[in-house]
Structure formats: structure tokens, C-alpha cells
């Protein structure tokens, strides 16, 4: 135990993590599912923010089916919508 601590001989690094092919596929699939989950959460958040913005400060404009549909279609690009909402925000309501 500890016999090779002072040796000058160079050893090959065998500590590299390797995965079996089926594990690689599983890890990539898991990462994809996590990414799509975060993307879906962002879409829902932005759609609700857009609907809240369109309905007015006190809800004086009604929200119908087409505005809901438009909000979910526009929320596909939710990072851009977050930038838009941040730049045009008039403070907390």
C-alpha cells in the first residue's frame, strides 16, 4: 500500500471514465429528456407571461382561444420572449 509513491517510472493513466455503448445511449437520452423538460417549462412560463401581459394590468381585456394558441406558438422561442419581457417591463404589478 503506497509502495509506488516515490517511483520515477511513468504509468499510463487508466482513470479515464468509459461507458458501455448502451450506457452512452442512455446518458444521451437522459440529457435530451432533461433538456426538453426545461424547454417545456420555459415555454409554459413564457406563454403565461404573454397571456398576462395581453390581458392588461387588471384583466380588462379577455383572453380567448386564439390568444392562448398564439401565446403557445410564440412561446417556442421563449429565450427571445424573456429578453423582450425584461426590456419592456414596467415594473412589478
N, CA, C and O of each residue as an XYZ file, in Angstrom:
372
protein
N       0.836     -1.168      0.000
C       0.000      0.000      0.000
C       0.880      1.230      0.000
O       1.530      1.478      1.015
N       0.949      1.976     -1.000
C       1.798      3.140     -1.071
C       3.212      2.837     -1.505
O       4.097      3.667     -1.299
N       3.464      1.683     -2.097
C       4.817      1.318     -2.485
C       5.291      2.118     -3.691
O       6.494      2.331     -3.839
N       4.393      2.566     -4.552
C       4.799      3.248     -5.778
C       4.741      4.766     -5.654
O       4.729      5.456     -6.674
N       4.706      5.298     -4.459
C       4.581      6.741     -4.302
C       5.849      7.489     -4.691
O       5.768      8.639     -5.123
N       6.986      6.888     -4.555
C       8.237      7.586     -4.836
C       8.922      7.076     -6.098
O      10.093      7.390     -6.312
N       8.257      6.317     -6.926
C       8.892      5.788     -8.131
C       8.951      6.850     -9.222
O       8.086      7.722     -9.297
N       9.975      6.771    -10.065
C      10.163      7.723    -11.172
C       9.565      7.187    -12.467
O       9.530      7.896    -13.473
N       9.100      5.959    -12.451
C       8.557      5.345    -13.662
C       7.176      5.935    -13.964
O       6.344      6.094    -13.071
N       6.952      6.255    -15.236
C       5.683      6.850    -15.657
C       4.706      5.727    -15.998
O       5.025      4.812    -16.757
N       3.525      5.819    -15.426
C       2.491      4.831    -15.689
C       1.419      5.433    -16.586
O       1.184      6.641    -16.573
N       0.787      4.587    -17.347
C      -0.317      5.044    -18.197
C      -1.512      5.405    -17.321
O      -1.797      4.729    -16.332
N      -2.200      6.468    -17.692
C      -3.372      6.915    -16.945
C      -4.565      6.039    -17.329
O      -5.055      6.107    -18.456
N      -5.020      5.234    -16.403
C      -6.156      4.351    -16.661
C      -7.420      4.835    -15.947
O      -8.384      4.082    -15.804
N      -7.412      6.077    -15.507
C      -8.552      6.579    -14.738
C      -9.636      7.175    -15.623
O     -10.653      7.643    -15.111
N      -9.447      7.169    -16.919
C     -10.427      7.758    -17.826
C     -11.741      6.981    -17.740
O     -11.768      5.754    -17.828
N     -12.815      7.727    -17.568
C     -14.127      7.083    -17.448
C     -14.612      6.673    -18.835
O     -14.648      7.483    -19.762
N     -14.975      5.433    -18.956
C     -15.526      4.945    -20.223
C     -16.886      4.327    -19.949
O     -17.119      3.738    -18.894
N     -17.759      4.469    -20.898
C     -19.105      3.914    -20.774
C     -19.327      2.869    -21.848
O     -18.776      2.947    -22.946
N     -20.131      1.909    -21.511
C     -20.526      0.911    -22.493
C     -21.427      1.592    -23.525
O     -22.046      2.610    -23.214
N     -21.515      1.053    -24.743
C     -22.337      1.689    -25.780
C     -23.798      1.891    -25.360
O     -24.388      2.925    -25.673
N     -24.382      0.927    -24.662
C     -25.781      1.093    -24.248
C     -25.900      2.147    -23.155
O     -26.941      2.794    -23.038
N     -24.852      2.332    -22.350
C     -24.862      3.396    -21.353
C     -24.725      4.768    -22.003
O     -25.333      5.735    -21.543
N     -23.929      4.861    -23.071
C     -23.792      6.130    -23.781
C     -25.147      6.570    -24.339
O     -25.528      7.734    -24.219
N     -25.854      5.644    -24.938
C     -27.167      5.959    -25.497
C     -28.138      6.371    -24.397
O     -28.906      7.317    -24.571
N     -28.110      5.674    -23.276
C     -28.987      6.002    -22.161
C     -28.673      7.378    -21.591
O     -29.584      8.144    -21.279
N     -27.387      7.695    -21.452
C     -26.992      9.010    -20.933
C     -27.392     10.120    -21.887
O     -27.853     11.172    -21.445
N     -27.228      9.911    -23.173
C     -27.621     10.928    -24.149
C     -29.135     11.111    -24.155
O     -29.625     12.234    -24.272
N     -29.866     10.025    -24.030
C     -31.319     10.103    -23.986
C     -31.787     10.822    -22.722
O     -32.721     11.623    -22.770
N     -31.146     10.539    -21.609
C     -31.488     11.214    -20.364
C     -31.209     12.717    -20.449
O     -32.019     13.524    -19.992
N     -30.079     13.091    -21.025
C     -29.751     14.509    -21.201
C     -30.757     15.188    -22.120
O     -31.145     16.330    -21.874
N     -31.180     14.506    -23.166
C     -32.177     15.055    -24.081
C     -33.516     15.264    -23.386
O     -34.167     16.291    -23.580
N     -33.922     14.301    -22.583
C     -35.193     14.417    -21.854
C     -35.134     15.574    -20.855
O     -36.097     16.333    -20.736
N     -34.016     15.718    -20.137
C     -33.858     16.846    -19.206
C     -33.924     18.172    -19.956
O     -34.606     19.102    -19.526
N     -33.217     18.253    -21.071
C     -33.216     19.485    -21.865
C     -34.599     19.839    -22.375
O     -35.012     20.996    -22.309
N     -35.317     18.845    -22.886
C     -36.675     19.097    -23.379
C     -37.623     19.462    -22.244
O     -38.559     20.235    -22.444
N     -37.392     18.916    -21.064
C     -38.223     19.276    -19.909
C     -38.031     20.744    -19.540
O     -39.003     21.464    -19.309
N     -36.773     21.185    -19.486
C     -36.510     22.593    -19.191
C     -37.072     23.499    -20.280
O     -37.591     24.576    -19.987
N     -36.972     23.068    -21.524
C     -37.510     23.859    -22.630
C     -39.031     23.962    -22.508
O     -39.595     25.035    -22.727
N     -39.695     22.866    -22.165
C     -41.147     22.887    -21.979
C     -41.567     23.778    -20.821
O     -42.570     24.485    -20.914
N     -40.813     23.750    -19.736
C     -41.113     24.622    -18.591
C     -40.967     26.085    -19.007
O     -41.791     26.921    -18.635
N     -39.932     26.393    -19.770
C     -39.743     27.753    -20.268
C     -40.870     28.188    -21.181
O     -41.313     29.335    -21.126
N     -41.338     27.272    -22.026
C     -42.458     27.591    -22.918
C     -43.721     27.911    -22.128
O     -44.410     28.887    -22.424
N     -44.021     27.105    -21.141
C     -45.230     27.330    -20.334
C     -45.127     28.655    -19.582
O     -46.086     29.427    -19.546
N     -43.964     28.918    -18.982
C     -43.772     30.169    -18.249
C     -43.967     31.371    -19.161
O     -44.651     32.325    -18.789
N     -43.372     31.336    -20.357
C     -43.478     32.471    -21.275
C     -44.890     32.620    -21.829
O     -45.354     33.744    -22.025
N     -45.580     31.515    -22.086
C     -46.956     31.608    -22.569
C     -47.845     32.270    -21.518
O     -48.683     33.108    -21.850
N     -47.666     31.903    -20.277
C     -48.464     32.513    -19.200
C     -48.099     33.985    -19.036
O     -48.974     34.817    -18.799
N     -46.811     34.313    -19.162
C     -46.397     35.720    -19.053
C     -46.984     36.545    -20.196
O     -47.431     37.671    -19.980
N     -46.984     35.994    -21.410
C     -47.578     36.707    -22.536
C     -49.078     36.899    -22.344
O     -49.601     37.981    -22.609
N     -49.766     35.870    -21.891
C     -51.216     35.987    -21.666
C     -51.516     37.020    -20.580
O     -52.477     37.780    -20.691
N     -50.704     37.045    -19.547
C     -50.891     38.045    -18.502
C     -50.649     39.453    -19.015
O     -51.335     40.394    -18.615
N     -49.683     39.594    -19.891
C     -49.388     40.902    -20.459
C     -50.492     41.351    -21.409
O     -50.874     42.521    -21.416
N     -51.005     40.413    -22.212
C     -52.055     40.746    -23.174
C     -53.395     41.041    -22.499
O     -54.200     41.802    -23.035
N     -53.641     40.452    -21.341
C     -54.939     40.655    -20.688
C     -55.050     42.014    -20.019
O     -56.144     42.407    -19.613
N     -53.967     42.727    -19.895
C     -53.999     44.064    -19.304
C     -53.604     44.023    -17.847
O     -53.439     42.964    -17.241
N     -53.459     45.223    -17.307
C     -52.977     45.328    -15.933
C     -53.971     44.757    -14.930
O     -53.578     44.138    -13.942
N     -55.260     44.965    -15.186
C     -56.289     44.484    -14.263
C     -57.206     43.456    -14.929
O     -58.306     43.203    -14.440
N     -56.771     42.875    -16.020
C     -57.558     41.857    -16.707
C     -58.737     42.413    -17.477
O     -59.755     41.738    -17.630
N     -58.607     43.646    -17.965
C     -59.740     44.268    -18.650
C     -59.977     43.715    -20.053
O     -61.091     43.812    -20.568
N     -58.957     43.138    -20.678
C     -59.142     42.514    -21.987
C     -59.258     41.009    -21.786
O     -58.432     40.397    -21.109
N     -60.263     40.437    -22.364
C     -60.483     39.000    -22.214
C     -59.471     38.181    -23.000
O     -58.921     38.646    -23.999
N     -59.237     36.989    -22.551
C     -58.340     36.063    -23.234
C     -59.197     34.980    -23.858
O     -59.975     34.323    -23.167
N     -59.055     34.789    -25.173
C     -59.839     33.769    -25.855
C     -58.936     32.641    -26.351
O     -57.731     32.637    -26.102
N     -59.528     31.707    -27.043
C     -58.807     30.529    -27.520
C     -57.658     30.918    -28.438
O     -56.577     30.336    -28.350
N     -57.872     31.890    -29.318
C     -56.846     32.260    -30.287
C     -55.657     32.966    -29.637
O     -54.523     32.812    -30.092
N     -55.899     33.727    -28.594
C     -54.770     34.349    -27.897
C     -53.961     33.301    -27.133
O     -52.739     33.405    -27.028
N     -54.649     32.298    -26.605
C     -53.927     31.193    -25.940
C     -53.093     30.427    -26.952
O     -51.938     30.094    -26.687
N     -53.677     30.147    -28.111
C     -52.963     29.441    -29.168
C     -51.767     30.262    -29.649
O     -50.681     29.718    -29.849
N     -51.960     31.559    -29.833
C     -50.860     32.426    -30.267
C     -49.752     32.477    -29.213
O     -48.569     32.488    -29.553
N     -50.134     32.509    -27.943
C     -49.126     32.557    -26.878
C     -48.284     31.285    -26.874
O     -47.068     31.354    -26.696
N     -48.903     30.142    -27.066
C     -48.123     28.900    -27.069
C     -47.286     28.759    -28.332
O     -46.201     28.179    -28.287
N     -47.768     29.279    -29.460
C     -46.948     29.238    -30.672
C     -45.754     30.181    -30.526
O     -44.633     29.827    -30.891
N     -45.991     31.375    -29.996
C     -44.892     32.323    -29.806
C     -43.923     31.874    -28.721
O     -42.755     32.263    -28.738
N     -44.385     31.071    -27.788
C     -43.508     30.654    -26.690
C     -42.469     29.625    -27.115
O     -41.619     29.241    -26.312
N     -42.523     29.175    -28.359
C     -41.482     28.259    -28.841
C     -40.121     28.944    -28.754
O     -39.119     28.299    -28.446
N     -40.083     30.231    -29.021
C     -38.832     30.987    -28.905
C     -38.736     31.683    -27.564
O     -38.493     32.888    -27.508
N     -38.923     30.943    -26.484
C     -39.028     31.547    -25.153
C     -37.799     32.325    -24.698
O     -37.972     33.280    -23.942
N     -36.570     31.994    -25.098
C     -35.463     32.856    -24.655
C     -35.593     34.288    -25.192
O     -35.278     35.248    -24.489
N     -36.055     34.423    -26.430
C     -36.249     35.749    -27.017
C     -37.383     36.472    -26.299
O     -37.300     37.679    -26.070
N     -38.424     35.760    -25.948
C     -39.558     36.368    -25.247
C     -39.132     36.844    -23.863
O     -39.572     37.903    -23.415
N     -38.289     36.087    -23.186
C     -37.800     36.533    -21.878
C     -37.011     37.831    -21.996
O     -37.135     38.712    -21.145
N     -36.204     37.954    -23.041
C     -35.467     39.195    -23.259
C     -36.430     40.335    -23.547
O     -36.264     41.439    -23.029
N     -37.448     40.067    -24.381
C     -38.449     41.089    -24.692
C     -39.195     41.531    -23.437
O     -39.371     42.727    -23.206
N     -39.626     40.583    -22.639
C     -40.364     40.918    -21.426
C     -39.489     41.687    -20.435
O     -39.976     42.582    -19.745
N     -38.223     41.349    -20.364
C     -37.321     42.050    -19.449
C     -37.050     43.480    -19.919
O     -36.945     44.391    -19.098
N     -36.940     43.677    -21.219
C     -36.643     45.013    -21.744
C     -37.853     45.943    -21.726
O     -37.691     47.157    -21.605
N     -39.061     45.394    -21.844
C     -40.255     46.230    -21.910
C     -41.053     46.205    -20.631
O     -42.191     46.674    -20.607
N     -40.488     45.674    -19.571
C     -41.198     45.570    -18.317
C     -41.391     46.946    -17.702
O     -40.493     47.788    -17.735
N     -42.598     47.168    -17.130
C     -42.878     48.433    -16.466
C     -42.915     48.257    -14.956
O     -43.590     49.001    -14.245
N     -42.184     47.271    -14.484
C     -42.101     47.034    -13.044
C     -43.100     45.988    -12.601
O     -43.920     45.525    -13.393
N     -43.031     45.615    -11.324
C     -43.954     44.604    -10.791
C     -45.375     45.124    -10.762
O     -45.618     46.315    -10.567
N     -46.307     44.211    -10.959
C     -47.725     44.591    -10.991
C     -48.372     44.359     -9.653
O     -49.564     44.621     -9.489
